Amino acid sequence: MNKIKLFFKNLISSFSVREITIIIATFVVSVSLIVGGATYKKEGSERVKKPIFPSVRVYDIYGTRRGIFDTSFYVQYEETVREEEINEVIEVLNEYLVPYHCLFDRHTYYFKEAPVVPNHPTPEERETLLRYNNLKVINDNIGSEVVIDEPLYDILEKAIELSVKTNGRFNPYVGKLYDFWSLKLRPGKEYNTSIDPLYDSEEAAKLVYFLSFVPKTKEDIESTLTLRKDENKYYAKLNSFNGAGKGDLEITLGGVAKGYMEDILKEVMISRGLTRGIINGGTSSFLTLQDTFYTKPHSFNMACIIPEDSHLKEMGISYNMTLKGTFGMSTSGTYTGNRFIKDDVHYLRSHIIDPFTGYPANNTHELSNAISNELSGMELDALTTALLVYPLDEAITFLENTYSNIDLEYLFLLNEVDDFYVVKSSNYPGQKEGTFTLFSPYREKNNE
């Protein structure tokens, strides 16, 4: 018993408080977007998905511990593999996940070479140690060109392409709008409507101010960020749009960084023969590495979008889907946001920002899911975000017009004032082996 206590004490000490909270939340169905099938049965023995995390901790230049990608990013692996293979997966996560987080973060700075004591850098080390030129450096130097690493160049280039492809519904320039709303959101708590722009004129003016610096047309989206490469060097310059200065306009990669990271990890892991698992980007993005898991189809349960105060909230799962094959899946949702009613109109405040209004997306479809064995994880992430911004009919039209010749299945969960529906593509989740089981109180709704 003492050994067990010591094991858990050492395990807990290896994570920050934030990471422990995130990990716990990952396995609670009611607050997760997607919960993978927890166990598989084979020949009478229980098979579980072993979560594998990077072993390297991340500290900023001030010595503050940082959660990687601000979520529970890990690989779920078959537990029966040899320990050496598990260690190889950890090495891949350390090699790629950690530095890419440092590059894509827009909130703080990181050292490229670690201080002697990472959580207690000396004043001299802060002055002399080499740092990453990350996304924060680009945002802080609006109007000036910055030398950057190739991965940051690559994800920025693709983010702009995806913004144009989604007609601006996915927009990487909403960083300041995201921050504006993040200060107001209170997940699981009563929303303070007095500071909402609908009630507070000063807050409304702030919203209009930040919205004015968000490019929305194809031409403006492309011209607001200048990317160039010269031999083996890469450069980025955030240009002032509509007179924006420092602090007025910021790029955020929050909508695509996890998907991009999954694409990188998948390529590396497959090349090294590490295919016995699933890459899990914070329970909302997945990439499978082989056709099955413990020889069985991949199985996922989808969380409910039922509001906390509903008498139906105890229903933890909206549907289950199983599918064989190597594929990517992304889910975005607004349903965990704060709700209120004003003048008989229902409002939903979440982290999904409509770049054309500045307000959070406020549609009846509160969850979007997309599955594909052709599209990248990054594109799936951008796509499910964009689909929540579009009105439902426009979202479906966009999908049919843009991806008609692509392997792509989609699904929406709708909340129409406590009537709950599913709208999905006819072949969802895809392939002949795929299964779909819908649970009450959800009903299928024709998408035409």
TAMO-V800237 format. One record per residue. N is the residue number from 1. RES is the residue in one small letter. SS is DSSP state (H for helix, E for strand, C for the rest). PHI is phi in radians with two decimals (NA if undefined). PSI is psi in whole degrees, -180 to 180 (NA if undefined). Layout:
BEGIN
n,res,ss,phi,psi
N,RES,SS,PHI,PSI
N,RES,SS,PHI,PSI
END
This chain:
BEGIN
n,res,ss,phi,psi
1,m,C,NA,-41
2,n,H,-1.10,-37
3,k,H,-1.14,-38
4,i,H,-1.14,-44
5,k,H,-1.07,-41
6,l,H,-1.13,-38
7,f,H,-1.05,-50
8,f,H,-1.20,-33
9,k,H,-1.11,-44
10,n,H,-1.19,-37
11,l,H,-1.11,-47
12,i,H,-1.12,-37
13,s,H,-1.18,-17
14,s,C,-1.42,-8
15,f,C,-2.05,153
16,s,C,-1.34,166
17,v,H,-1.04,-41
18,r,H,-1.07,-42
19,e,H,-1.19,-38
20,i,H,-1.06,-44
21,t,H,-1.06,-44
22,i,H,-1.13,-43
23,i,H,-1.11,-43
24,i,H,-1.06,-45
25,a,H,-1.11,-31
26,t,H,-1.04,-35
27,f,C,-1.73,12
28,v,C,-1.79,115
29,v,H,-1.03,-40
30,s,H,-1.17,-19
31,v,H,-2.02,4
32,s,C,-1.76,146
33,l,C,-1.20,-49
34,i,E,-2.32,139
35,v,E,-2.18,116
36,g,E,-1.17,152
37,g,C,-0.91,126
38,a,C,-1.29,-39
39,t,E,-2.42,159
40,y,E,-2.25,145
41,k,E,-1.83,133
42,k,E,-2.59,117
43,e,C,0.93,42
44,g,C,1.38,-4
45,s,E,-1.90,149
46,e,E,-1.50,133
47,r,E,-2.01,130
48,v,E,-2.12,162
49,k,E,-1.53,117
50,k,E,-1.49,118
51,p,E,-1.36,127
52,i,E,-2.03,123
53,f,C,-1.95,159
54,p,C,-1.11,148
55,s,C,-1.59,-14
56,v,C,-1.48,132
57,r,C,-1.54,152
58,v,C,-1.97,127
59,y,E,-2.19,144
60,d,C,-1.47,-176
61,i,C,-1.23,-9
62,y,C,-1.72,0
63,g,C,1.51,11
64,t,C,-1.50,131
65,r,E,-1.19,135
66,r,C,-2.12,137
67,g,C,-1.33,132
68,i,H,-1.18,121
69,f,H,0.99,19
70,d,H,0.93,35
71,t,C,-2.75,-176
72,s,C,-1.71,80
73,f,E,-1.57,121
74,y,E,-2.76,177
75,v,E,-1.99,129
76,q,E,-1.58,127
77,y,E,-2.31,153
78,e,E,-1.14,128
79,e,C,-1.30,-12
80,t,C,-1.45,-3
81,v,C,-1.29,163
82,r,C,-1.19,154
83,e,H,-1.09,-33
84,e,H,-1.07,-36
85,e,H,-1.21,-39
86,i,H,-1.05,-43
87,n,H,-1.13,-34
88,e,H,-1.13,-39
89,v,H,-1.10,-43
90,i,H,-1.06,-41
91,e,H,-1.08,-41
92,v,H,-1.11,-43
93,l,H,-1.10,-41
94,n,H,-1.14,-39
95,e,H,-1.26,-33
96,y,H,-2.01,-48
97,l,H,-1.09,-43
98,v,H,-1.17,-55
99,p,H,-1.16,-32
100,y,H,-1.20,-35
101,h,H,-1.03,-46
102,c,H,-1.07,-36
103,l,H,-1.26,-39
104,f,H,-1.57,-9
105,d,C,-1.28,134
106,r,C,-1.85,5
107,h,C,-1.78,-24
108,t,C,-2.71,177
109,y,C,-1.88,155
110,y,C,-2.37,150
111,f,E,-1.41,143
112,k,C,-1.41,-33
113,e,C,-2.01,130
114,a,C,-1.27,145
115,p,C,-1.15,166
116,v,C,-1.01,-45
117,v,C,-2.05,100
118,p,C,-0.97,-34
119,n,C,-1.60,5
120,h,C,-2.49,63
121,p,C,-1.14,142
122,t,C,-1.40,160
123,p,H,-0.96,-38
124,e,H,-1.15,-41
125,e,H,-1.12,-37
126,r,H,-1.11,-30
127,e,H,-1.47,-31
128,t,H,-1.91,-27
129,l,C,-1.25,142
130,l,C,-1.16,137
131,r,E,-2.01,160
132,y,C,-1.28,137
133,n,C,-1.52,86
134,n,C,-1.69,-168
135,l,H,-1.09,-34
136,k,H,-1.09,-38
137,v,H,-1.11,-41
138,i,H,-1.09,-48
139,n,H,-1.12,-39
140,d,H,-1.24,-20
141,n,C,-1.97,44
142,i,C,-0.95,131
143,g,C,1.60,-7
144,s,C,-2.12,145
145,e,E,-1.39,140
146,v,E,-2.19,136
147,v,E,-1.35,128
148,i,E,-2.28,168
149,d,C,-1.41,156
150,e,H,-1.01,-43
151,p,H,-1.03,-39
152,l,H,-1.18,-41
153,y,H,-1.03,-46
154,d,H,-1.12,-47
155,i,H,-1.21,-35
156,l,H,-1.14,-43
157,e,H,-1.06,-44
158,k,H,-1.22,-35
159,a,H,-1.09,-41
160,i,H,-1.14,-42
161,e,H,-1.06,-42
162,l,H,-1.25,-32
163,s,H,-1.12,-43
164,v,H,-1.14,-42
165,k,H,-1.10,-34
166,t,C,-1.60,14
167,n,C,1.02,36
168,g,C,1.41,0
169,r,C,-1.22,-38
170,f,C,-1.58,125
171,n,C,-2.45,115
172,p,C,-1.30,-4
173,y,C,-1.61,13
174,v,C,-1.65,21
175,g,H,-0.96,-46
176,k,H,-1.25,-35
177,l,H,-1.14,-40
178,y,H,-1.05,-45
179,d,H,-1.10,-40
180,f,H,-0.98,-46
181,w,H,-1.42,-30
182,s,H,-1.05,-33
183,l,C,-1.23,-17
184,k,C,-1.79,-26
185,l,C,-1.23,139
186,r,C,-2.36,78
187,p,C,-0.97,129
188,g,C,1.39,-1
189,k,C,-2.18,166
190,e,C,-1.19,135
191,y,C,-1.37,136
192,n,C,-1.52,92
193,t,H,-1.17,-19
194,s,H,-1.14,-21
195,i,H,-1.83,8
196,d,C,-1.37,142
197,p,C,-0.99,-23
198,l,C,-1.22,-21
199,y,C,-1.95,-26
200,d,C,-2.01,115
201,s,H,-1.17,-33
202,e,H,-1.17,-41
203,e,H,-1.16,-37
204,a,H,-1.09,-39
205,a,H,-1.17,-39
206,k,H,-1.08,-43
207,l,H,-1.07,-47
208,v,H,-1.06,-38
209,y,H,-1.08,-53
210,f,H,-1.18,-35
211,l,H,-1.10,-32
212,s,C,-1.14,-18
213,f,C,-1.75,10
214,v,C,-1.72,114
215,p,C,-1.20,142
216,k,C,-2.21,-26
217,t,C,-1.52,163
218,k,H,-0.98,-46
219,e,H,-1.11,-44
220,d,H,-1.24,-39
221,i,H,-1.06,-43
222,e,H,-1.28,-35
223,s,H,-1.48,-15
224,t,C,-1.32,-19
225,l,E,-2.19,123
226,t,E,-1.81,123
227,l,E,-2.08,136
228,r,E,-2.62,156
229,k,E,-2.30,143
230,d,E,-2.34,105
231,e,C,1.00,-114
232,n,C,-1.79,17
233,k,E,-1.98,146
234,y,E,-2.17,142
235,y,E,-2.35,149
236,a,E,-2.45,142
237,k,E,-2.43,120
238,l,E,-1.44,115
239,n,C,-1.54,149
240,s,C,-1.20,125
241,f,C,-1.90,127
242,n,C,1.02,33
243,g,C,1.45,15
244,a,C,-1.12,137
245,g,C,-1.94,-174
246,k,C,-1.04,129
247,g,C,1.60,-7
248,d,C,-1.67,-31
249,l,C,-2.40,129
250,e,C,-2.46,141
251,i,C,-1.45,138
252,t,C,-2.20,140
253,l,C,-1.89,15
254,g,C,-1.03,-28
255,g,C,-1.43,-11
256,v,C,-2.37,-10
257,a,H,-1.10,-40
258,k,H,-1.14,-44
259,g,H,-1.11,-41
260,y,H,-1.07,-43
261,m,H,-1.13,-38
262,e,H,-1.09,-41
263,d,H,-1.05,-43
264,i,H,-1.13,-48
265,l,H,-1.10,-40
266,k,H,-1.08,-46
267,e,H,-1.06,-45
268,v,H,-1.20,-46
269,m,H,-1.16,-41
270,i,H,-1.13,-39
271,s,H,-1.12,-25
272,r,C,-1.76,8
273,g,C,1.29,22
274,l,C,-1.76,82
275,t,C,-2.13,14
276,r,C,-1.62,35
277,g,E,-2.83,-164
278,i,E,-2.32,133
279,i,E,-1.48,124
280,n,E,-1.99,108
281,g,E,-1.66,73
282,g,C,1.28,30
283,t,C,1.14,6
284,s,C,-2.07,-13
285,s,E,-2.36,134
286,f,E,-2.38,146
287,l,E,-2.31,126
288,t,E,-1.54,146
289,l,C,-1.78,-13
290,q,C,-2.62,171
291,d,C,-1.15,-30
292,t,C,-2.36,173
293,f,E,-2.26,115
294,y,C,0.96,43
295,t,C,1.17,3
296,k,E,-1.92,158
297,p,C,-1.02,151
298,h,E,-1.13,137
299,s,E,-2.23,133
300,f,E,-2.36,139
301,n,E,-1.80,137
302,m,E,-1.77,136
303,a,E,-1.18,162
304,c,C,-1.40,156
305,i,C,-1.85,16
306,i,C,-1.26,129
307,p,C,-1.03,155
308,e,C,-1.02,-36
309,d,C,-1.54,6
310,s,C,-1.43,146
311,h,C,-1.22,-9
312,l,C,-1.66,4
313,k,C,-1.06,-26
314,e,C,-1.15,-13
315,m,C,-1.28,105
316,g,C,-1.45,-19
317,i,E,-2.25,135
318,s,E,-1.56,-40
319,y,E,-2.82,165
320,n,E,-2.11,141
321,m,E,-2.33,144
322,t,E,-2.20,148
323,l,E,-2.80,135
324,k,C,-1.60,155
325,g,C,2.05,172
326,t,C,-1.71,120
327,f,C,-2.67,165
328,g,E,-1.93,150
329,m,E,-2.48,134
330,s,E,-2.29,146
331,t,E,-2.35,135
332,s,E,-2.19,147
333,g,E,-2.58,146
334,t,C,-1.85,-9
335,y,C,-1.16,-19
336,t,C,-1.47,2
337,g,C,-1.33,-174
338,n,E,-1.64,144
339,r,E,-2.12,147
340,f,E,-2.76,166
341,i,E,-2.11,132
342,k,E,-2.38,123
343,d,C,0.94,43
344,d,C,1.17,12
345,v,E,-1.84,132
346,h,E,-1.51,131
347,y,E,-2.10,144
348,l,E,-2.25,123
349,r,E,-1.91,120
350,s,C,-2.51,-172
351,h,C,-1.50,-4
352,i,C,-1.55,109
353,i,E,-1.71,132
354,d,C,-1.44,110
355,p,C,-1.21,-9
356,f,C,-1.62,-22
357,t,C,-1.98,-23
358,g,C,1.51,-13
359,y,C,-1.60,158
360,p,E,-1.07,150
361,a,C,-0.98,138
362,n,C,-2.37,52
363,n,C,-1.79,165
364,t,C,-1.26,-26
365,h,E,-1.44,113
366,e,E,-1.83,2
367,l,E,-2.62,134
368,s,E,-2.17,141
369,n,E,-2.37,137
370,a,E,-2.39,139
371,i,E,-2.27,135
372,s,E,-2.75,146
373,n,C,-1.82,10
374,e,C,-2.04,-42
375,l,C,-1.31,150
376,s,C,-1.25,160
377,g,H,-1.06,-36
378,m,H,-1.12,-44
379,e,H,-1.17,-38
380,l,H,-1.08,-40
381,d,H,-1.09,-48
382,a,H,-1.10,-38
383,l,H,-1.14,-48
384,t,H,-1.16,-30
385,t,H,-1.15,-48
386,a,H,-1.07,-37
387,l,H,-1.12,-29
388,l,H,-1.32,-24
389,v,H,-1.39,-39
390,y,C,-1.13,144
391,p,C,-1.02,153
392,l,H,-1.00,-47
393,d,H,-1.11,-37
394,e,H,-1.23,-34
395,a,H,-1.10,-45
396,i,H,-1.18,-41
397,t,H,-1.07,-43
398,f,H,-1.05,-45
399,l,H,-1.07,-47
400,e,H,-1.19,-34
401,n,H,-1.38,-34
402,t,H,-1.62,-31
403,y,C,-2.15,30
404,s,C,-1.11,-29
405,n,C,-1.89,20
406,i,C,-2.03,143
407,d,C,-1.19,103
408,l,C,-2.66,125
409,e,E,-2.02,145
410,y,E,-2.36,160
411,l,E,-2.66,144
412,f,E,-2.20,141
413,l,E,-1.81,129
414,l,E,-1.98,141
415,n,E,-2.09,102
416,e,C,-1.88,75
417,v,C,0.91,63
418,d,C,1.24,15
419,d,C,-1.89,125
420,f,E,-1.99,128
421,y,E,-2.27,162
422,v,E,-2.12,131
423,v,E,-2.10,127
424,k,E,-2.56,164
425,s,C,-1.19,153
426,s,C,-1.11,-26
427,n,C,-1.82,8
428,y,C,-1.02,137
429,p,C,-1.52,0
430,g,C,2.04,157
431,q,C,1.13,160
432,k,C,-1.22,-28
433,e,C,-1.45,-9
434,g,C,-1.25,144
435,t,E,-2.20,153
436,f,E,-2.44,122
437,t,E,-2.17,118
438,l,E,-1.73,139
439,f,C,-1.93,148
440,s,C,-1.09,144
441,p,C,-1.64,17
442,y,C,-1.34,144
443,r,E,-2.30,147
444,e,E,-1.33,144
445,k,C,-2.25,134
446,n,C,-1.11,133
447,n,C,-1.56,11
448,e,C,-1.76,NA
END
